[in-house]
């Protein structure tokens, strides 16, 4: 791969919004896809994103921006700490009370329709949320509307099983996982009725989810350090209801590859990271970025990034034939792919 840009001191993560790559650097939002730059003033308390939107929080005002940093909406609101944005007129504004407990105001068509207390879970879209019983209680959840006035279905794990914390929506279904020791299950249910559509055994719960194609892809391994173990890939196809687990074709062994340590799915390629261990008094080793073809099941390459030696790959984003690799130190390298 050819390096086309290097950017240093990137704050926070890269935001991939509606096929636009956006970074926060030097108190400016920068759209790397269009080259548009939006400086923001010292009165901004927080700059973040929600779904396909960005928001800027001030003490008494919130600005909602689109992916090209254009102002969509200005909201007069005191002391907000965050937002969940579904579109410019449908959103939740989050607050904290004196005990730092969070609560939210819910707006539909720009009108306040109700208030909700903090819950352990997440909004899935403007219609649904999942709710756990508590911070450390992963045996049970409910699927509800956003204000918790209607429960669509409930789920309770069998004895000894626990929920994996990640939930996914695909079309009108909810996909979730639960495990007991090495026994890992994936289940798909109708989002309104709770009826089981598909249930299967899987091997890895840390994958990249393509919500357009319904694909969940991961790769992992450390056979270079532990020859008795195998390097593996896993491809889950929600639409076809298939799970494929195998050993990728390559002429080398993985040292330390895990999908949750930075990976991205772009077309038929899974880009992933490898982090060799560097010991005390040893010169830091470079990290690597690799490419796994989900059709041929081959690792096309594993390329060293010497500029990131001694750090880790924190994030990989793919967009418009470019690969954006961000280190844990805030360095960003852009490649042509």
Buried (B, 14 or more C-beta within 10 A) or exposed (E): BEEEEEBEEBEBBBBBBEEBBBBBBEEBBBBBBEEBEBEBEEEBEEBBBBBBBBBBBBEEBBBBBBBBBEEBBEBEBEEBBBBBBBBBBBBBBBBBEEEEEBBBBBBBEEEEEBEBEBBBBBBBEBBBBBBBBEEEEBBBBBBBBBBBEEEBBEBEBEEEBBBBEEBBBBEEBBBBBBBEEEEBBBBBBBBBEBEEBEEEEBBBBBBBBBEEEBBBBBBBBBBBEEEEBBBBBBBBBBEEEEBEBEEBEBEEBBBBBBBEBBBBBBEEBBBBBBBBEEEEEEEEBBBBBBBBBBEEBEBBEBEBBEBBBEBEBBBBBBBEEBBBBBBBEBBBBBBEB
